[in-house]
Amino acid sequence: MINNISVSELKMLGNVNLIDIRSIEKYNSKHIMDAINIPMEQLLINPSKYLNRHERYYIYCQKGIQSRKLCQILTSNGYNVTNITGGYEAWILNE
């Protein structure tokens, strides 16, 4: 089972490890402030290069679908990740 968080809940947390898994082009176009870009393919190939198993990460994509799938995989491999429900589109609607 994966952890999910809404955009409004995320905004209450303050400073977190935020990862945008969209393409570099979409990230460069617009992204959530303080998010780092690690495309989904890179995280799938070598998660230990980017993630520490002892830290929590909040992951988003455009709509929350791909990030949910990725969080399922990462969680099953022992990483502490949370999917941001609705992704970047939910963030824009909540601004």
QUIZITA-V730563 format. One record per residue. N is the residue number from 1. SS is DSSP state (A for helix, B for strand, O for the rest). OMEGA is omega in whole degrees, 0 to 359 (NA if undefined). Layout:
BEGIN
N_SS_OMEGA, N_SS_OMEGA
END
This chain:
BEGIN
1_O_181, 2_O_175, 3_B_175, 4_B_176, 5_B_177, 6_O_179, 7_A_181, 8_A_176, 9_A_180, 10_A_182, 11_A_179, 12_A_184, 13_A_183, 14_O_186, 15_O_180, 16_O_173, 17_B_187, 18_B_183, 19_B_175, 20_B_183, 21_O_178, 22_O_179, 23_O_179, 24_A_180, 25_A_179, 26_A_178, 27_A_181, 28_A_179, 29_A_177, 30_O_177, 31_O_177, 32_O_181, 33_O_179, 34_O_176, 35_O_172, 36_B_181, 37_B_170, 38_O_182, 39_O_185, 40_A_182, 41_A_180, 42_A_178, 43_A_179, 44_A_183, 45_A_186, 46_O_183, 47_A_183, 48_A_176, 49_A_187, 50_A_188, 51_O_174, 52_O_182, 53_O_182, 54_O_179, 55_O_177, 56_B_178, 57_B_177, 58_B_190, 59_B_177, 60_B_173, 61_O_181, 62_O_185, 63_O_180, 64_O_182, 65_A_179, 66_A_179, 67_A_177, 68_A_178, 69_A_180, 70_A_179, 71_A_177, 72_A_181, 73_A_182, 74_A_178, 75_A_180, 76_A_177, 77_O_173, 78_O_179, 79_O_182, 80_B_184, 81_B_179, 82_B_178, 83_B_175, 84_B_184, 85_O_178, 86_O_176, 87_A_184, 88_A_180, 89_A_177, 90_A_179, 91_A_180, 92_A_181, 93_A_183, 94_O_182, 95_O_NA
END
